[in-house]
């Protein structure tokens, strides 16, 4: 079976973890600090704050910017639910703006339509490994004096106009096992603002800078040195992983070109796509997925239900009509693109997909 995703871990990660375990320093310690420094340099940011998940990174970033009750945060409905949930955690209200039909990222024109006197932030999602339109989004934010918090949980190393995602506003990254790099579980906040970094550090550690002195309400959302040790090795491998993902994506796009009823992913000018997912639009999507499963090829639907249509959000009173997101949810299908694939694996995916549509 060709899986839809697979973490790529080797002896280097095992050795790094063994060293940490042998040191006795297994909670947040020097490896976390080393990882933060390396990741800030990688993203081109002044500061990075390591936490225990991408969701925690989003939550803390919002809190560090003072987002709370009565505030509104404009974000995408077409993403993993943690994006919007992190806004709810603060007491603020997620406001959904529809997406672009080609990149599946939030549409800047739709953001403009959603701004009110209560709007305090925009949270674009760099979905599938492709940057949102950060030039337009940053211009909107500047015009309306809004905070920008980038959900970069799927886009480690992706670029927009020569800058890496997570460096435009305050960034939030995930290191879940299926992401482009992993720490097993973990997350990172990136920022160029010292105050935001310091607040984030306090929030992740019970509101404390100095042990047993608690200046604000905080949580226990710290990363361990075990996770950071894995992250440091994975970060060194990340550019290589990305190159392989891009190579696999190019092979898939070349092989699937010309199939009626199938639209491969796009890369906008000025952007670097890191292909966390290789997501197509497919007629007869569910039938194609079932056919590929028979051929022992894994697929994924990211995402079958937009957030505003999730039961809990409908209970909260969300009745938005967001047709581009709703149509995408009916058509998108992710094919394997991860760096564990062999050339034969990629050709098998292409052959099976072409076979499905040739039998139509």
Secondary structure, DSSP 8 states (H G I E B T S, - for coil): -B-S------HHHHHHHHHHHHHS--SSSHHHHHHHHHHHHHHT-SEEEEES-HHHHHHHHHHHTT--TT-EEEEESSS-THHHHHHHHTT-EEEEE-B-TTT-SB-HHHHHHH--TTEEEEE-B-GGG----HHHHHHHHHHHT-EEEEE-TT-TT-EETTEETTTTTEEEEE-BTTSSS--BS-EEEEES-HHHHHHHHHHHBTTEEETTEE-S---B-B--HHHHHHHHHHHHHHHHHHHHHHHHHHHHHHHHTT-TTEE-----TTEE---SSEEEEETTHHHHHHHHHHTTB-EE-TTSS-GGGSHHHHHTT-----HHHHHHHHHEEEE---TT--HHHHHHHHHHHHHHHHT-
